[in-house]
Amino acid sequence: MSSEIYYKKAFISIGDRFIPLVCRGSTNTFEFNVHGCEVAERYWSVLDFPYRGRLLFTSDEIQKIAETYEGFNSGNRGGMRKSRNSTFEAGEFQRWFLAGLKNAHTIEEYRQYGNSIVLTDRHTHKITYAPTTEAFLAALSRIGEQNAAIRFDSCRSFYHPPHVSKQPKFDKLKQFYVLKAWSGYFVKRTRHGVMTIRTDDPTVATVRKFRTKQAAQKYMEENAPFFSHVPFSVECVRPKEVVKATLGLATS
């Protein structure tokens, strides 16, 4: 019997609404990867029951969608799986799906991590890449929400922006310190090393910050194995607001 595996979720934030995308695939359908090997299928789709034909939903509507699919899961235990060998237990799919609201990101944030958002006109099959929220809304208005399908450009090489926990208000400090490499600013450690982000603004929330230069250096020393492949340097950052205030005092 065929089951559906739900590999990951990625909610897109569009103003006060959301697009609930999930990467999924059937347990008995396969495809070939770039190396010619047979692998289980994976594709992006919007979970939209009971609001068929829509892409954008309020948080209350997302709650209703979660309840609907949890009902499907309860009525067909084993038909919805989180892996090939593991099923969603009672209430688990709803909790998993709703967690996407807490980790929703804008199109611009997904783009920072190398993900492309693709809109397809179901009638003409014309593809449009949306690099910004403004471009997405313009394309959606032209195609029509009921005629549009949305996805990320890949399931297998998709990178989810990290969840940003509450941090001290570093932008209120006169200066703080970050770790910088040729690949960008340090974000966090990963199983394979470190994650960086390419940005011209190191004050963005995803960049890891330190109050002192000594704290930044100590962090690298304590986590030396993670920093062994790419050389990092400590960089001092002065938030733009502080610089503006300082210049204002100097000219007054």
Helices and strands as residue ranges (DSSP letters): E 4-14, E 17-26, E 30-32, E 38-40, E 43-46, H 59-75, E 80-83, E 86-87, H 92-102, H 107-112, E 117-121, E 127-129, H 133-143, G 145-147, E 148-152, G 170-172, E 176-181, E 184-190, E 193-197, H 213-222, G 224-227, E 233-237, H 240-251
